[in-house]
């Protein structure tokens, strides 16, 4: 069974701003995970435990 390498990239999560932004610039992901045919993007405001859960599931299902 072939083994595919998964790249894990460290990220820095910034605190939520106190007031909502009024400009409508395109959203930029704060974290992108790519593995095999999968690409998962996380955007500002995502909770740390959501990223951790997704990473755990990807690692569990990678074997």
PDBQT receptor file of N, H, CA, C and O in Angstrom, charges set to zero:
ATOM      1  N   UNK A   1       0.853  -1.176   0.000  1.00  0.00    +0.000 N 
ATOM      2  CA  UNK A   1       0.000   0.000   0.000  1.00  0.00    +0.000 C 
ATOM      3  C   UNK A   1       0.899   1.239   0.000  1.00  0.00    +0.000 C 
ATOM      4  O   UNK A   1       1.743   1.379   0.885  1.00  0.00    +0.000 OA
ATOM      5  N   UNK A   2       0.733   2.145  -0.982  1.00  0.00    +0.000 N 
ATOM      6  H   UNK A   2       0.047   2.030  -1.701  1.00  0.00    +0.000 HD
ATOM      7  CA  UNK A   2       1.587   3.326  -1.045  1.00  0.00    +0.000 C 
ATOM      8  C   UNK A   2       1.321   4.285   0.112  1.00  0.00    +0.000 C 
ATOM      9  O   UNK A   2       0.192   4.439   0.578  1.00  0.00    +0.000 OA
ATOM     10  N   UNK A   3       2.384   4.911   0.548  1.00  0.00    +0.000 N 
ATOM     11  H   UNK A   3       3.301   4.786   0.170  1.00  0.00    +0.000 HD
ATOM     12  CA  UNK A   3       2.275   5.887   1.631  1.00  0.00    +0.000 C 
ATOM     13  C   UNK A   3       2.472   7.273   1.045  1.00  0.00    +0.000 C 
ATOM     14  O   UNK A   3       3.476   7.529   0.381  1.00  0.00    +0.000 OA
ATOM     15  N   UNK A   4       1.529   8.167   1.282  1.00  0.00    +0.000 N 
ATOM     16  H   UNK A   4       0.713   7.959   1.822  1.00  0.00    +0.000 HD
ATOM     17  CA  UNK A   4       1.623   9.542   0.807  1.00  0.00    +0.000 C 
ATOM     18  C   UNK A   4       2.079  10.432   1.944  1.00  0.00    +0.000 C 
ATOM     19  O   UNK A   4       1.599  10.317   3.072  1.00  0.00    +0.000 OA
ATOM     20  N   UNK A   5       3.012  11.323   1.635  1.00  0.00    +0.000 N 
ATOM     21  H   UNK A   5       3.402  11.416   0.719  1.00  0.00    +0.000 HD
ATOM     22  CA  UNK A   5       3.545  12.237   2.639  1.00  0.00    +0.000 C 
ATOM     23  C   UNK A   5       2.572  13.399   2.867  1.00  0.00    +0.000 C 
ATOM     24  O   UNK A   5       2.060  13.988   1.914  1.00  0.00    +0.000 OA
ATOM     25  N   UNK A   6       2.327  13.715   4.129  1.00  0.00    +0.000 N 
ATOM     26  H   UNK A   6       2.743  13.236   4.902  1.00  0.00    +0.000 HD
ATOM     27  CA  UNK A   6       1.449  14.817   4.502  1.00  0.00    +0.000 C 
ATOM     28  C   UNK A   6       2.318  15.953   5.028  1.00  0.00    +0.000 C 
ATOM     29  O   UNK A   6       3.180  15.736   5.880  1.00  0.00    +0.000 OA
ATOM     30  N   UNK A   7       2.095  17.152   4.526  1.00  0.00    +0.000 N 
ATOM     31  H   UNK A   7       1.394  17.328   3.835  1.00  0.00    +0.000 HD
ATOM     32  CA  UNK A   7       2.836  18.319   4.994  1.00  0.00    +0.000 C 
ATOM     33  C   UNK A   7       2.037  19.027   6.074  1.00  0.00    +0.000 C 
ATOM     34  O   UNK A   7       0.864  19.350   5.884  1.00  0.00    +0.000 OA
ATOM     35  N   UNK A   8       2.676  19.264   7.200  1.00  0.00    +0.000 N 
ATOM     36  H   UNK A   8       3.629  19.002   7.355  1.00  0.00    +0.000 HD
ATOM     37  CA  UNK A   8       2.055  20.013   8.290  1.00  0.00    +0.000 C 
ATOM     38  C   UNK A   8       2.786  21.346   8.395  1.00  0.00    +0.000 C 
ATOM     39  O   UNK A   8       4.004  21.390   8.564  1.00  0.00    +0.000 OA
ATOM     40  N   UNK A   9       2.034  22.418   8.294  1.00  0.00    +0.000 N 
ATOM     41  H   UNK A   9       1.044  22.383   8.156  1.00  0.00    +0.000 HD
ATOM     42  CA  UNK A   9       2.605  23.756   8.299  1.00  0.00    +0.000 C 
ATOM     43  C   UNK A   9       2.205  24.458   9.590  1.00  0.00    +0.000 C 
ATOM     44  O   UNK A   9       1.016  24.517   9.903  1.00  0.00    +0.000 OA
ATOM     45  N   UNK A  10       3.173  25.000  10.358  1.00  0.00    +0.000 N 
ATOM     46  H   UNK A  10       4.139  24.951  10.103  1.00  0.00    +0.000 HD
ATOM     47  CA  UNK A  10       2.796  25.715  11.581  1.00  0.00    +0.000 C 
ATOM     48  C   UNK A  10       2.042  26.991  11.241  1.00  0.00    +0.000 C 
ATOM     49  O   UNK A  10       2.322  27.642  10.234  1.00  0.00    +0.000 OA
ATOM     50  N   UNK A  11       1.087  27.341  12.086  1.00  0.00    +0.000 N 
ATOM     51  H   UNK A  11       0.859  26.813  12.904  1.00  0.00    +0.000 HD
ATOM     52  CA  UNK A  11       0.290  28.548  11.870  1.00  0.00    +0.000 C 
ATOM     53  C   UNK A  11       0.281  29.395  13.125  1.00  0.00    +0.000 C 
ATOM     54  O   UNK A  11       0.539  28.909  14.226  1.00  0.00    +0.000 OA
ATOM     55  N   UNK A  12      -0.017  30.649  12.944  1.00  0.00    +0.000 N 
ATOM     56  H   UNK A  12      -0.227  31.043  12.049  1.00  0.00    +0.000 HD
ATOM     57  CA  UNK A  12      -0.166  31.585  14.060  1.00  0.00    +0.000 C 
ATOM     58  C   UNK A  12      -1.585  32.122  13.997  1.00  0.00    +0.000 C 
ATOM     59  O   UNK A  12      -1.960  32.770  13.019  1.00  0.00    +0.000 OA
ATOM     60  N   UNK A  13      -2.369  31.865  15.016  1.00  0.00    +0.000 N 
ATOM     61  H   UNK A  13      -2.064  31.340  15.811  1.00  0.00    +0.000 HD
ATOM     62  CA  UNK A  13      -3.750  32.349  15.063  1.00  0.00    +0.000 C 
ATOM     63  C   UNK A  13      -3.777  33.693  15.772  1.00  0.00    +0.000 C 
ATOM     64  O   UNK A  13      -3.245  33.843  16.872  1.00  0.00    +0.000 OA
ATOM     65  N   UNK A  14      -4.402  34.663  15.130  1.00  0.00    +0.000 N 
ATOM     66  H   UNK A  14      -4.835  34.542  14.236  1.00  0.00    +0.000 HD
ATOM     67  CA  UNK A  14      -4.486  36.000  15.695  1.00  0.00    +0.000 C 
ATOM     68  C   UNK A  14      -5.807  36.171  16.427  1.00  0.00    +0.000 C 
ATOM     69  O   UNK A  14      -6.795  35.529  16.073  1.00  0.00    +0.000 OA
ATOM     70  N   UNK A  15      -5.841  37.034  17.452  1.00  0.00    +0.000 N 
ATOM     71  H   UNK A  15      -5.038  37.556  17.740  1.00  0.00    +0.000 HD
ATOM     72  CA  UNK A  15      -7.091  37.257  18.182  1.00  0.00    +0.000 C 
ATOM     73  C   UNK A  15      -8.141  37.919  17.295  1.00  0.00    +0.000 C 
ATOM     74  O   UNK A  15      -7.819  38.605  16.325  1.00  0.00    +0.000 OA
ATOM     75  N   UNK A  16      -9.386  37.698  17.648  1.00  0.00    +0.000 N 
ATOM     76  H   UNK A  16      -9.648  37.141  18.436  1.00  0.00    +0.000 HD
ATOM     77  CA  UNK A  16     -10.500  38.285  16.914  1.00  0.00    +0.000 C 
ATOM     78  C   UNK A  16     -10.502  39.797  17.135  1.00  0.00    +0.000 C 
ATOM     79  O   UNK A  16     -10.354  40.251  18.270  1.00  0.00    +0.000 OA
ATOM     80  N   UNK A  17     -10.668  40.591  16.058  1.00  0.00    +0.000 N 
ATOM     81  H   UNK A  17     -10.787  40.223  15.136  1.00  0.00    +0.000 HD
ATOM     82  CA  UNK A  17     -10.696  42.043  16.235  1.00  0.00    +0.000 C 
ATOM     83  C   UNK A  17     -11.921  42.469  17.051  1.00  0.00    +0.000 C 
ATOM     84  O   UNK A  17     -12.961  41.810  17.021  1.00  0.00    +0.000 OA
ATOM     85  N   UNK A  18     -11.780  43.579  17.779  1.00  0.00    +0.000 N 
ATOM     86  H   UNK A  18     -10.935  44.114  17.803  1.00  0.00    +0.000 HD
ATOM     87  CA  UNK A  18     -12.870  44.033  18.637  1.00  0.00    +0.000 C 
ATOM     88  C   UNK A  18     -14.046  44.589  17.848  1.00  0.00    +0.000 C 
ATOM     89  O   UNK A  18     -15.181  44.527  18.321  1.00  0.00    +0.000 OA
ATOM     90  N   UNK A  19     -13.805  45.130  16.658  1.00  0.00    +0.000 N 
ATOM     91  H   UNK A  19     -12.883  45.180  16.274  1.00  0.00    +0.000 HD
ATOM     92  CA  UNK A  19     -14.905  45.627  15.832  1.00  0.00    +0.000 C 
ATOM     93  C   UNK A  19     -14.843  44.943  14.469  1.00  0.00    +0.000 C 
ATOM     94  O   UNK A  19     -13.754  44.666  13.966  1.00  0.00    +0.000 OA
ATOM     95  N   UNK A  20     -15.985  44.672  13.876  1.00  0.00    +0.000 N 
ATOM     96  H   UNK A  20     -16.870  44.897  14.284  1.00  0.00    +0.000 HD
ATOM     97  CA  UNK A  20     -15.987  44.003  12.573  1.00  0.00    +0.000 C 
ATOM     98  C   UNK A  20     -15.409  44.897  11.486  1.00  0.00    +0.000 C 
ATOM     99  O   UNK A  20     -15.556  46.119  11.521  1.00  0.00    +0.000 OA
ATOM    100  N   UNK A  21     -14.765  44.281  10.541  1.00  0.00    +0.000 N 
ATOM    101  H   UNK A  21     -14.645  43.289  10.512  1.00  0.00    +0.000 HD
ATOM    102  CA  UNK A  21     -14.178  45.009   9.418  1.00  0.00    +0.000 C 
ATOM    103  C   UNK A  21     -15.273  45.413   8.433  1.00  0.00    +0.000 C 
ATOM    104  O   UNK A  21     -16.182  44.634   8.145  1.00  0.00    +0.000 OA
ATOM    105  N   UNK A  22     -15.177  46.639   7.921  1.00  0.00    +0.000 N 
ATOM    106  H   UNK A  22     -14.439  47.272   8.155  1.00  0.00    +0.000 HD
ATOM    107  CA  UNK A  22     -16.192  47.114   6.988  1.00  0.00    +0.000 C 
ATOM    108  C   UNK A  22     -15.763  46.941   5.542  1.00  0.00    +0.000 C 
ATOM    109  O   UNK A  22     -16.598  47.003   4.640  1.00  0.00    +0.000 OA
ATOM    110  N   UNK A  23     -14.457  46.721   5.302  1.00  0.00    +0.000 N 
ATOM    111  H   UNK A  23     -13.778  46.671   6.035  1.00  0.00    +0.000 HD
ATOM    112  CA  UNK A  23     -14.027  46.535   3.916  1.00  0.00    +0.000 C 
ATOM    113  C   UNK A  23     -14.355  45.109   3.459  1.00  0.00    +0.000 C 
ATOM    114  O   UNK A  23     -14.415  44.184   4.269  1.00  0.00    +0.000 OA
ATOM    115  N   UNK A  24     -14.561  44.954   2.191  1.00  0.00    +0.000 N 
ATOM    116  H   UNK A  24     -14.513  45.705   1.533  1.00  0.00    +0.000 HD
ATOM    117  CA  UNK A  24     -14.980  43.665   1.622  1.00  0.00    +0.000 C 
ATOM    118  C   UNK A  24     -13.858  43.016   0.823  1.00  0.00    +0.000 C 
ATOM    119  O   UNK A  24     -14.092  42.524  -0.281  1.00  0.00    +0.000 OA
ATOM    120  N   UNK A  25     -12.667  43.007   1.354  1.00  0.00    +0.000 N 
ATOM    121  H   UNK A  25     -12.476  43.406   2.251  1.00  0.00    +0.000 HD
ATOM    122  CA  UNK A  25     -11.550  42.349   0.681  1.00  0.00    +0.000 C 
ATOM    123  C   UNK A  25     -11.778  40.837   0.683  1.00  0.00    +0.000 C 
ATOM    124  O   UNK A  25     -12.436  40.314   1.582  1.00  0.00    +0.000 OA
ATOM    125  N   UNK A  26     -11.244  40.138  -0.308  1.00  0.00    +0.000 N 
ATOM    126  H   UNK A  26     -10.710  40.564  -1.039  1.00  0.00    +0.000 HD
ATOM    127  CA  UNK A  26     -11.400  38.680  -0.324  1.00  0.00    +0.000 C 
ATOM    128  C   UNK A  26     -10.798  38.055   0.935  1.00  0.00    +0.000 C 
ATOM    129  O   UNK A  26      -9.768  38.506   1.436  1.00  0.00    +0.000 OA
ATOM    130  N   UNK A  27     -11.449  37.029   1.426  1.00  0.00    +0.000 N 
ATOM    131  H   UNK A  27     -12.286  36.663   1.019  1.00  0.00    +0.000 HD
ATOM    132  CA  UNK A  27     -10.957  36.357   2.620  1.00  0.00    +0.000 C 
ATOM    133  C   UNK A  27      -9.685  35.597   2.304  1.00  0.00    +0.000 C 
ATOM    134  O   UNK A  27      -9.588  34.924   1.278  1.00  0.00    +0.000 OA
ATOM    135  N   UNK A  28      -8.707  35.711   3.196  1.00  0.00    +0.000 N 
ATOM    136  H   UNK A  28      -8.786  36.258   4.030  1.00  0.00    +0.000 HD
ATOM    137  CA  UNK A  28      -7.475  34.952   3.057  1.00  0.00    +0.000 C 
ATOM    138  C   UNK A  28      -7.469  33.886   4.142  1.00  0.00    +0.000 C 
ATOM    139  O   UNK A  28      -7.716  34.197   5.307  1.00  0.00    +0.000 OA
ATOM    140  N   UNK A  29      -7.193  32.642   3.785  1.00  0.00    +0.000 N 
ATOM    141  H   UNK A  29      -6.992  32.390   2.839  1.00  0.00    +0.000 HD
ATOM    142  CA  UNK A  29      -7.148  31.604   4.810  1.00  0.00    +0.000 C 
ATOM    143  C   UNK A  29      -5.970  31.827   5.746  1.00  0.00    +0.000 C 
ATOM    144  O   UNK A  29      -4.912  32.298   5.330  1.00  0.00    +0.000 OA
ATOM    145  N   UNK A  30      -6.167  31.481   7.018  1.00  0.00    +0.000 N 
ATOM    146  H   UNK A  30      -7.026  31.098   7.356  1.00  0.00    +0.000 HD
ATOM    147  CA  UNK A  30      -5.076  31.567   7.987  1.00  0.00    +0.000 C 
ATOM    148  C   UNK A  30      -4.299  30.267   8.037  1.00  0.00    +0.000 C 
ATOM    149  O   UNK A  30      -3.187  30.216   8.562  1.00  0.00    +0.000 OA
ATOM    150  N   UNK A  31      -4.896  29.206   7.483  1.00  0.00    +0.000 N 
ATOM    151  H   UNK A  31      -5.799  29.248   7.057  1.00  0.00    +0.000 HD
ATOM    152  CA  UNK A  31      -4.257  27.896   7.495  1.00  0.00    +0.000 C 
ATOM    153  C   UNK A  31      -4.807  27.078   6.334  1.00  0.00    +0.000 C 
ATOM    154  O   UNK A  31      -6.017  27.028   6.119  1.00  0.00    +0.000 OA
ATOM    155  N   UNK A  32      -3.907  26.436   5.586  1.00  0.00    +0.000 N 
ATOM    156  H   UNK A  32      -2.923  26.476   5.762  1.00  0.00    +0.000 HD
ATOM    157  CA  UNK A  32      -4.313  25.559   4.494  1.00  0.00    +0.000 C 
ATOM    158  C   UNK A  32      -3.598  24.223   4.681  1.00  0.00    +0.000 C 
ATOM    159  O   UNK A  32      -2.379  24.181   4.845  1.00  0.00    +0.000 OA
ATOM    160  N   UNK A  33      -4.363  23.134   4.656  1.00  0.00    +0.000 N 
ATOM    161  H   UNK A  33      -5.353  23.168   4.523  1.00  0.00    +0.000 HD
ATOM    162  CA  UNK A  33      -3.810  21.792   4.791  1.00  0.00    +0.000 C 
ATOM    163  C   UNK A  33      -4.051  21.070   3.476  1.00  0.00    +0.000 C 
ATOM    164  O   UNK A  33      -5.184  20.979   3.003  1.00  0.00    +0.000 OA
ATOM    165  N   UNK A  34      -2.969  20.555   2.888  1.00  0.00    +0.000 N 
ATOM    166  H   UNK A  34      -2.049  20.629   3.273  1.00  0.00    +0.000 HD
ATOM    167  CA  UNK A  34      -3.090  19.802   1.647  1.00  0.00    +0.000 C 
ATOM    168  C   UNK A  34      -2.555  18.404   1.868  1.00  0.00    +0.000 C 
ATOM    169  O   UNK A  34      -1.451  18.227   2.384  1.00  0.00    +0.000 OA
ATOM    170  N   UNK A  35      -3.342  17.407   1.476  1.00  0.00    +0.000 N 
ATOM    171  H   UNK A  35      -4.238  17.551   1.057  1.00  0.00    +0.000 HD
ATOM    172  CA  UNK A  35      -2.930  16.009   1.580  1.00  0.00    +0.000 C 
ATOM    173  C   UNK A  35      -3.641  15.230   0.485  1.00  0.00    +0.000 C 
ATOM    174  O   UNK A  35      -4.857  15.334   0.327  1.00  0.00    +0.000 OA
ATOM    175  N   UNK A  36      -2.877  14.451  -0.269  1.00  0.00    +0.000 N 
ATOM    176  H   UNK A  36      -1.889  14.367  -0.141  1.00  0.00    +0.000 HD
ATOM    177  CA  UNK A  36      -3.435  13.648  -1.359  1.00  0.00    +0.000 C 
ATOM    178  C   UNK A  36      -4.296  14.521  -2.262  1.00  0.00    +0.000 C 
ATOM    179  O   UNK A  36      -3.797  15.498  -2.822  1.00  0.00    +0.000 OA
ATOM    180  N   UNK A  37      -5.549  14.203  -2.415  1.00  0.00    +0.000 N 
ATOM    181  H   UNK A  37      -5.955  13.410  -1.961  1.00  0.00    +0.000 HD
ATOM    182  CA  UNK A  37      -6.471  14.960  -3.264  1.00  0.00    +0.000 C 
ATOM    183  C   UNK A  37      -7.329  15.920  -2.433  1.00  0.00    +0.000 C 
ATOM    184  O   UNK A  37      -8.403  16.327  -2.877  1.00  0.00    +0.000 OA
ATOM    185  N   UNK A  38      -6.869  16.281  -1.242  1.00  0.00    +0.000 N 
ATOM    186  H   UNK A  38      -5.997  15.950  -0.882  1.00  0.00    +0.000 HD
ATOM    187  CA  UNK A  38      -7.657  17.057  -0.296  1.00  0.00    +0.000 C 
ATOM    188  C   UNK A  38      -6.998  18.399  -0.021  1.00  0.00    +0.000 C 
ATOM    189  O   UNK A  38      -5.776  18.483   0.107  1.00  0.00    +0.000 OA
ATOM    190  N   UNK A  39      -7.802  19.440   0.070  1.00  0.00    +0.000 N 
ATOM    191  H   UNK A  39      -8.795  19.372  -0.033  1.00  0.00    +0.000 HD
ATOM    192  CA  UNK A  39      -7.317  20.758   0.468  1.00  0.00    +0.000 C 
ATOM    193  C   UNK A  39      -8.330  21.345   1.439  1.00  0.00    +0.000 C 
ATOM    194  O   UNK A  39      -9.498  21.524   1.093  1.00  0.00    +0.000 OA
ATOM    195  N   UNK A  40      -7.882  21.644   2.658  1.00  0.00    +0.000 N 
ATOM    196  H   UNK A  40      -6.934  21.499   2.939  1.00  0.00    +0.000 HD
ATOM    197  CA  UNK A  40      -8.748  22.210   3.692  1.00  0.00    +0.000 C 
ATOM    198  C   UNK A  40      -8.218  23.593   4.036  1.00  0.00    +0.000 C 
ATOM    199  O   UNK A  40      -7.038  23.749   4.349  1.00  0.00    +0.000 OA
ATOM    200  N   UNK A  41      -9.083  24.591   3.981  1.00  0.00    +0.000 N 
ATOM    201  H   UNK A  41     -10.042  24.463   3.727  1.00  0.00    +0.000 HD
ATOM    202  CA  UNK A  41      -8.699  25.960   4.327  1.00  0.00    +0.000 C 
ATOM    203  C   UNK A  41      -9.468  26.406   5.558  1.00  0.00    +0.000 C 
ATOM    204  O   UNK A  41     -10.670  26.166   5.672  1.00  0.00    +0.000 OA
ATOM    205  N   UNK A  42      -8.770  27.056   6.475  1.00  0.00    +0.000 N 
ATOM    206  H   UNK A  42      -7.794  27.251   6.382  1.00  0.00    +0.000 HD
ATOM    207  CA  UNK A  42      -9.394  27.624   7.670  1.00  0.00    +0.000 C 
ATOM    208  C   UNK A  42      -9.264  29.139   7.588  1.00  0.00    +0.000 C 
ATOM    209  O   UNK A  42      -8.237  29.671   7.168  1.00  0.00    +0.000 OA
ATOM    210  N   UNK A  43     -10.317  29.812   7.993  1.00  0.00    +0.000 N 
ATOM    211  H   UNK A  43     -11.151  29.380   8.334  1.00  0.00    +0.000 HD
ATOM    212  CA  UNK A  43     -10.343  31.273   7.905  1.00  0.00    +0.000 C 
ATOM    213  C   UNK A  43     -10.389  31.898   9.292  1.00  0.00    +0.000 C 
ATOM    214  O   UNK A  43     -10.663  31.230  10.289  1.00  0.00    +0.000 OA
ATOM    215  N   UNK A  44     -10.112  33.197   9.326  1.00  0.00    +0.000 N 
ATOM    216  H   UNK A  44      -9.889  33.740   8.516  1.00  0.00    +0.000 HD
ATOM    217  CA  UNK A  44     -10.075  33.944  10.584  1.00  0.00    +0.000 C 
ATOM    218  C   UNK A  44     -11.359  33.713  11.382  1.00  0.00    +0.000 C 
ATOM    219  O   UNK A  44     -12.460  33.804  10.838  1.00  0.00    +0.000 OA
ATOM    220  N   UNK A  45     -11.214  33.420  12.646  1.00  0.00    +0.000 N 
ATOM    221  H   UNK A  45     -10.320  33.345  13.088  1.00  0.00    +0.000 HD
ATOM    222  CA  UNK A  45     -12.367  33.196  13.509  1.00  0.00    +0.000 C 
ATOM    223  C   UNK A  45     -12.583  31.741  13.859  1.00  0.00    +0.000 C 
ATOM    224  O   UNK A  45     -13.376  31.428  14.747  1.00  0.00    +0.000 OA
ATOM    225  N   UNK A  46     -11.880  30.834  13.164  1.00  0.00    +0.000 N 
ATOM    226  H   UNK A  46     -11.236  31.089  12.443  1.00  0.00    +0.000 HD
ATOM    227  CA  UNK A  46     -12.037  29.408  13.462  1.00  0.00    +0.000 C 
ATOM    228  C   UNK A  46     -11.428  29.125  14.842  1.00  0.00    +0.000 C 
ATOM    229  O   UNK A  46     -10.409  29.706  15.215  1.00  0.00    +0.000 OA
ATOM    230  N   UNK A  47     -12.060  28.238  15.576  1.00  0.00    +0.000 N 
ATOM    231  H   UNK A  47     -12.888  27.765  15.273  1.00  0.00    +0.000 HD
ATOM    232  CA  UNK A  47     -11.580  27.882  16.913  1.00  0.00    +0.000 C 
ATOM    233  C   UNK A  47     -10.421  26.892  16.810  1.00  0.00    +0.000 C 
ATOM    234  O   UNK A  47     -10.386  26.054  15.909  1.00  0.00    +0.000 OA
ATOM    235  N   UNK A  48      -9.476  26.999  17.740  1.00  0.00    +0.000 N 
ATOM    236  H   UNK A  48      -9.504  27.681  18.472  1.00  0.00    +0.000 HD
ATOM    237  CA  UNK A  48      -8.300  26.118  17.745  1.00  0.00    +0.000 C 
ATOM    238  C   UNK A  48      -8.689  24.651  17.765  1.00  0.00    +0.000 C 
ATOM    239  O   UNK A  48      -8.057  23.836  17.093  1.00  0.00    +0.000 OA
ATOM    240  N   UNK A  49      -9.720  24.301  18.525  1.00  0.00    +0.000 N 
ATOM    241  H   UNK A  49     -10.234  24.963  19.070  1.00  0.00    +0.000 HD
ATOM    242  CA  UNK A  49     -10.075  22.894  18.645  1.00  0.00    +0.000 C 
ATOM    243  C   UNK A  49     -10.607  22.321  17.328  1.00  0.00    +0.000 C 
ATOM    244  O   UNK A  49     -10.532  21.112  17.106  1.00  0.00    +0.000 OA
ATOM    245  N   UNK A  50     -11.138  23.170  16.464  1.00  0.00    +0.000 N 
ATOM    246  H   UNK A  50     -11.198  24.152  16.645  1.00  0.00    +0.000 HD
ATOM    247  CA  UNK A  50     -11.609  22.693  15.158  1.00  0.00    +0.000 C 
ATOM    248  C   UNK A  50     -10.409  22.277  14.308  1.00  0.00    +0.000 C 
ATOM    249  O   UNK A  50     -10.427  21.213  13.689  1.00  0.00    +0.000 OA
ATOM    250  N   UNK A  51      -9.381  23.100  14.276  1.00  0.00    +0.000 N 
ATOM    251  H   UNK A  51      -9.366  23.965  14.778  1.00  0.00    +0.000 HD
ATOM    252  CA  UNK A  51      -8.167  22.761  13.528  1.00  0.00    +0.000 C 
ATOM    253  C   UNK A  51      -7.533  21.499  14.104  1.00  0.00    +0.000 C 
ATOM    254  O   UNK A  51      -7.118  20.616  13.353  1.00  0.00    +0.000 OA
ATOM    255  N   UNK A  52      -7.457  21.409  15.432  1.00  0.00    +0.000 N 
ATOM    256  H   UNK A  52      -7.794  22.126  16.042  1.00  0.00    +0.000 HD
ATOM    257  CA  UNK A  52      -6.867  20.235  16.070  1.00  0.00    +0.000 C 
ATOM    258  C   UNK A  52      -7.643  18.971  15.735  1.00  0.00    +0.000 C 
ATOM    259  O   UNK A  52      -7.039  17.929  15.478  1.00  0.00    +0.000 OA
ATOM    260  N   UNK A  53      -8.969  19.044  15.733  1.00  0.00    +0.000 N 
ATOM    261  H   UNK A  53      -9.459  19.890  15.941  1.00  0.00    +0.000 HD
ATOM    262  CA  UNK A  53      -9.793  17.876  15.421  1.00  0.00    +0.000 C 
ATOM    263  C   UNK A  53      -9.595  17.432  13.981  1.00  0.00    +0.000 C 
ATOM    264  O   UNK A  53      -9.464  16.239  13.709  1.00  0.00    +0.000 OA
ATOM    265  N   UNK A  54      -9.571  18.387  13.056  1.00  0.00    +0.000 N 
ATOM    266  H   UNK A  54      -9.677  19.356  13.277  1.00  0.00    +0.000 HD
ATOM    267  CA  UNK A  54      -9.357  18.042  11.654  1.00  0.00    +0.000 C 
ATOM    268  C   UNK A  54      -7.982  17.406  11.471  1.00  0.00    +0.000 C 
ATOM    269  O   UNK A  54      -7.854  16.412  10.757  1.00  0.00    +0.000 OA
ATOM    270  N   UNK A  55      -6.955  17.964  12.105  1.00  0.00    +0.000 N 
ATOM    271  H   UNK A  55      -7.059  18.771  12.686  1.00  0.00    +0.000 HD
ATOM    272  CA  UNK A  55      -5.605  17.393  12.009  1.00  0.00    +0.000 C 
ATOM    273  C   UNK A  55      -5.571  15.969  12.568  1.00  0.00    +0.000 C 
ATOM    274  O   UNK A  55      -4.963  15.085  11.966  1.00  0.00    +0.000 OA
ATOM    275  N   UNK A  56      -6.212  15.743  13.702  1.00  0.00    +0.000 N 
ATOM    276  H   UNK A  56      -6.707  16.462  14.192  1.00  0.00    +0.000 HD
ATOM    277  CA  UNK A  56      -6.246  14.407  14.288  1.00  0.00    +0.000 C 
ATOM    278  C   UNK A  56      -6.919  13.418  13.360  1.00  0.00    +0.000 C 
ATOM    279  O   UNK A  56      -6.428  12.302  13.187  1.00  0.00    +0.000 OA
ATOM    280  N   UNK A  57      -8.041  13.808  12.757  1.00  0.00    +0.000 N 
ATOM    281  H   UNK A  57      -8.440  14.714  12.898  1.00  0.00    +0.000 HD
ATOM    282  CA  UNK A  57      -8.754  12.914  11.843  1.00  0.00    +0.000 C 
ATOM    283  C   UNK A  57      -7.936  12.631  10.595  1.00  0.00    +0.000 C 
ATOM    284  O   UNK A  57      -7.920  11.498  10.113  1.00  0.00    +0.000 OA
ATOM    285  N   UNK A  58      -7.254  13.645  10.059  1.00  0.00    +0.000 N 
ATOM    286  H   UNK A  58      -7.267  14.565  10.451  1.00  0.00    +0.000 HD
ATOM    287  CA  UNK A  58      -6.420  13.416   8.896  1.00  0.00    +0.000 C 
ATOM    288  C   UNK A  58      -5.275  12.456   9.219  1.00  0.00    +0.000 C 
ATOM    289  O   UNK A  58      -4.960  11.573   8.422  1.00  0.00    +0.000 OA
ATOM    290  N   UNK A  59      -4.664  12.626  10.371  1.00  0.00    +0.000 N 
ATOM    291  H   UNK A  59      -4.920  13.344  11.019  1.00  0.00    +0.000 HD
ATOM    292  CA  UNK A  59      -3.553  11.748  10.764  1.00  0.00    +0.000 C 
ATOM    293  C   UNK A  59      -4.057  10.333  11.042  1.00  0.00    +0.000 C 
ATOM    294  O   UNK A  59      -3.377   9.362  10.712  1.00  0.00    +0.000 OA
ATOM    295  N   UNK A  60      -5.232  10.207  11.641  1.00  0.00    +0.000 N 
ATOM    296  H   UNK A  60      -5.784  10.996  11.909  1.00  0.00    +0.000 HD
ATOM    297  CA  UNK A  60      -5.789   8.892  11.958  1.00  0.00    +0.000 C 
ATOM    298  C   UNK A  60      -6.134   8.137  10.677  1.00  0.00    +0.000 C 
ATOM    299  O   UNK A  60      -5.922   6.927  10.600  1.00  0.00    +0.000 OA
ATOM    300  N   UNK A  61      -6.655   8.827   9.685  1.00  0.00    +0.000 N 
ATOM    301  H   UNK A  61      -6.827   9.810   9.748  1.00  0.00    +0.000 HD
ATOM    302  CA  UNK A  61      -7.073   8.204   8.446  1.00  0.00    +0.000 C 
ATOM    303  C   UNK A  61      -5.974   8.124   7.392  1.00  0.00    +0.000 C 
ATOM    304  O   UNK A  61      -6.198   7.606   6.298  1.00  0.00    +0.000 OA
ATOM    305  N   UNK A  62      -4.793   8.633   7.715  1.00  0.00    +0.000 N 
ATOM    306  H   UNK A  62      -4.611   9.054   8.603  1.00  0.00    +0.000 HD
ATOM    307  CA  UNK A  62      -3.679   8.639   6.774  1.00  0.00    +0.000 C 
ATOM    308  C   UNK A  62      -3.008   7.277   6.672  1.00  0.00    +0.000 C 
ATOM    309  O   UNK A  62      -2.393   6.969   5.651  1.00  0.00    +0.000 OA
ATOM    310  N   UNK A  63      -3.114   6.463   7.708  1.00  0.00    +0.000 N 
ATOM    311  H   UNK A  63      -3.614   6.713   8.538  1.00  0.00    +0.000 HD
ATOM    312  CA  UNK A  63      -2.402   5.182   7.723  1.00  0.00    +0.000 C 
ATOM    313  C   UNK A  63      -3.020   4.115   6.873  1.00  0.00    +0.000 C 
ATOM    314  O   UNK A  63      -2.505   2.999   6.811  1.00  0.00    +0.000 OA
TER     315      UNK A  63
